[in-house]
Amino acid sequence: MEFNWMTAQEAAEAWGITDRRVQILCANGKVEGVLRLKRGWLIPKGTPKPADGRATNGRKPTKKNESCMPSIGKPRKDNE
């Protein structure tokens, strides 16, 4: 007998994300056709991974300002 459902763990493996993230997506209504059974989720097989709707701050990542970091092993330059 073949079931047309997958668990959150099976969906996580198929979608390449953690099972906790799948649970959050299900709880927030981002996955269509899910069923909540006691403590678990049943997701229809073949359901595509929902888009990642988490907000970003819009800033580009920056490198640490290395000029503020003391250099180990290099002599200090004295200002004259």
C-alpha positions in Angstrom: 0.0 0.0 0.0 1.5 3.4 -1.0 0.8 6.5 0.9 0.6 9.9 -0.8 2.0 11.7 2.3 5.4 12.5 3.6 6.5 13.5 7.1 8.3 16.7 7.9 11.5 14.8 8.1 11.1 13.3 4.7 10.1 16.8 3.3 13.2 18.3 4.9 15.5 15.7 3.1 13.7 16.3 -0.2 13.8 20.1 0.1 17.3 20.4 1.5 16.3 22.2 4.7 16.0 21.2 8.4 12.9 19.4 9.7 12.4 22.3 12.2 12.2 24.7 9.2 9.6 22.5 7.6 7.5 22.4 10.8 7.7 26.2 10.9 6.6 26.5 7.3 3.7 24.2 8.0 2.6 26.0 11.1 2.7 29.4 9.3 0.5 28.1 6.5 3.2 28.3 3.8 2.8 24.7 2.7 -0.5 23.8 1.0 -2.5 20.7 1.8 -0.8 19.8 5.1 -2.5 17.9 7.9 -1.6 18.2 11.6 -1.7 14.9 13.4 -1.0 15.2 17.1 2.6 16.4 17.2 3.5 15.8 13.5 2.7 17.1 10.1 1.7 15.2 7.0 2.6 16.8 3.7 1.3 15.7 0.3 4.0 14.0 -1.8 5.3 16.1 -4.6 4.6 19.4 -2.9 7.2 21.9 -4.0 9.3 23.7 -1.4 7.8 27.1 -0.6 9.8 30.2 -1.3 12.0 31.5 1.5 10.0 34.5 2.7 12.2 35.5 5.6 13.1 39.2 5.5 16.7 40.4 5.1 18.0 43.8 6.2 19.0 44.7 2.6 22.6 45.4 3.5 25.5 43.8 1.8 27.8 41.8 4.1 30.9 43.7 5.0 34.4 42.6 5.9 35.7 43.4 9.4 37.8 46.5 9.5 41.2 45.1 9.8 42.9 48.4 10.5 41.3 48.4 14.0 42.7 45.0 14.8 46.2 44.9 16.3 48.8 43.2 14.3 50.5 40.4 16.1 54.2 40.0 15.4 54.6 43.3 13.5 56.3 46.3 15.0 54.2 49.4 15.7 54.8 52.5 13.6 55.5 55.5 15.7 54.0 58.8 14.6 56.6 61.5 14.5 
